[in-house]
């Protein structure tokens, strides 16, 4: 029975994501124009893949562990807020420094909401997934940091989803909840990869953060303290490097 759990988790996540995408495309809430964005090449793409992958992943992850489902849902919700509020306001600021600088000046940006919201959700999920205090903190850093990393690489079609598939593949070799959560993350990513590569949809912050949180939860569930520490250092380093690159890009 245990050998069938990973395939079931993969198929459930993929099926839910695919069904959500089809349902939203056929019956979008609100005006259809609200679900359209311009991608890096100026092409009009649909945002349906973001909430579809977030909800599909959250349901499938909750089946494995409630803490993982909570992290995915919260990360997706924070990403959705940034997708909507950031688009409406036209705020083009990127990176931790820009959002923390605005917060220091008394302005709460959608990016700041996302930063603190996903961070808090990661810590809560880490507390549910691990038992010892230090492990809980490390787990929270890994979950929030992985969510940020996947969003950080979401700059071209297929980049974020490819990262989830590549980083989640080794987790599929693990047993237990870690392997099942890796199957959840990769199943949802696989379900929308073709549409994303075809530049018909984008996953946006909603999907990138949700899938990243699922991947982070898989890493947490499949590792002990040494592994958690190594992954925590890696995601923090990636965040620092990404912030420096963003700051450099703004200055040139």
N, C-alpha and C positions, 0 to 999 in steps of 0.2 A: 504493500500500500504506500509506503513512504517514497518509493521510487517514482510514483505517479504524481506527487505533489508539485514538483517543479514544472512539468509539462502542463498540468492543470492551471497553475498560477499564470504561466506564460499565455496560455490560450484564453483564459478568463480576462486578463488585462487587455490583450489584443482585441478580443471580441467586444468588450465594453467600450474601449476607445473608438474602435471602428463604428460601432452602432451610434455612439454619441456624436461622432463627426457627421454621419449621415443624417441623423435627426436634426441637429442644429442647422445643417445646410438646407434641409427641406423646410424647416420651420424656425427661422432665426427670431429670437426675442427682439422686439423693437425694430428699428429700420435696418434694412440690409446694409446700408452704407456705414452703419456703426461698426460693422464687422469687417470692414475693409481697411487695409493699410498699404502704403507704398513700401516695397522692400528696397534693398541696397541698390538695385538696378533700376528703380523707378517703376517697376511693374506692380500692378494692383493684385494683392493676394488676400486670402480670407484668414480670419483669426479663429475660425471654429476649432481648429486642431488644438488650440491651447486649453480651453475648458474641457474639451472631450478627453484629452490625455490626462488632465489633472483629475477629473472625476473618475475615469476608468481606473487609473492607477490607485487612487485613494480607496476605492471600494475593494479592489483586489488586495491591496496592502493591508487593509483592516482585517481581512480574512486571515492573514498570516499573523499579524500582531496589531492590536489597537493603537499602540504608540506610534508605529510606523504610519498607519492610516491618518492619524492626527497630524503628523509632521507633513505629510504630502498635502493634505487638505488645507492646512494653514499656509504652507508655502505657496500653493496655487492661488489661494485667496489674496495673499499679499501681492503676488505677481499680477493678478487680475486688477487689483486696485491701481497698481502702477501703469498697467496697460491702458486703463480708462482715464484715470486722473492725469497721468503724464501726457496723454494724447490731447485731452481737452485743454490743458493749460499751455501746451506747447513747450514744456520745460525740456531743454536739451542737455541739462547738466548730467554728467556721468561720473561715477567713481565715489568712493567713500569720502574723500576729502571735500568734494564739492557739496555733498549733502550734509555732512557734519558741519561744514563752514556755514551753510545756510541755517542750520539748526542753532548754531552759536549766535547768529544774528536774529534769532527769534522766528525764523521761517521754517515751518514743517513741510518738507517736500514729500512727494509720493515715494521717492527713493528712500528717504529716511524712515518712513512708515514701513516700507518693505524690509529695510535693514534690521530694524529692531523687532519687527513682527516675526520674521523668519528666525532671527536669533533666539527669541523667547520660545518659539515653537520647537526649535531644535533642542533647547535645554530641557523642556518638558518631555519631549519624546525620549531624549537620552536618559532622563530619570526613570522613565517607564521601561526602557530596554535593558538597563544595567542596574547592578545592585550596589556597588561601592561608590562612595562620593566622588572620588577622582575619576573613575570610569564614566560616571554620569556626565561630568563636565566635559571630558574629552569627547564623549559621544555626541553631546550637543554641538561642540565645535565642528566635528566631522559632518554632521547632518546639515547644519547651516552653511558650512564652508563648501560642501559639495554642491548644494543648491546654488550657491553663488557662482561656483566654477562653471557649471553647465550653462548658466545664463551668460557668463563672461565669454564663452566660446561661441555663443549663438550670434555670429556676425555674418554668416553666409548660409545658404540652403544646405541642410544636411550636417552642418558642423556639430550642433548640440546633440542631435539624435545619434550621429556617428560616435560622439564621445560616450554617450550613455551605453550604446551597444558594445563599444570596445572595452570600456571600463567595467561593464557589467558581465561580460563574457567569462572572465576568470571566476567570478562568483557563482556561476552556474555549475562549477565543478564541486562546490561545497555542498554539504548536507545541511539539514535543519533550516531554521528561519532565514539564515543568511542567503542560502541558495534559492529559497522560495522568493525572497524579496528581490534578488537579482533577476529572477525570471519575470517578476511583475514589472520591473523597470524596463527590461529589454523587450517584453511583450508589447507594452504600450508604444515604445519608441519604434518598433518594427511596424506597427499598425499604421503609422502616419509618415513613415520615411519616404515612401514613393511620392506621395503628394507634396511633401516638403521639398524634395529634390526637383520635382517638376515645377516648382515655384507657383503652385496653386494655393498653398496654405503656408502659414507660418505658425509656430507654436507660441511665439511671444514670451513675455516674462512669465505668464501663467503656466504654460507647459514646461518651460525650461526649469523654473524653480521647483515645480511639482516633481518632475522626473529626477532632478538632482537630489531632492530630499529623499525620494525612494531609493536611489542609488546609495546615498549616504546611510540610510537605515540598513541597507543590505550589508554595507561595510561594517557598520557597528555590530549588527547581529552575528557576523561571521568572524569577528576578531576579539582577541583579549587585549590587555592593557598595552603591550608592546606594539601590536598592530594599530590600535587606536591612536597611540602617540605618534607613530610614523605618519599615519594618514592626516592627523591634526596638523602636524608640522607642514605637510605637503599642501594642504588646502589654504593654510595661512600664508605660506610663501607664494602660492598662486594668486591669492587676493592682493598681497602687497605688490607683486610684479604687475598685475593687471591694473592696479590703481596708478602706478607710476607710468605705465604705457598710456593710460587714459589722460593723465595730466600732461604728458609730453605731447600727445596728439592735439590737445586743446590749445597748447602754447605755440604750435607751428602753423 
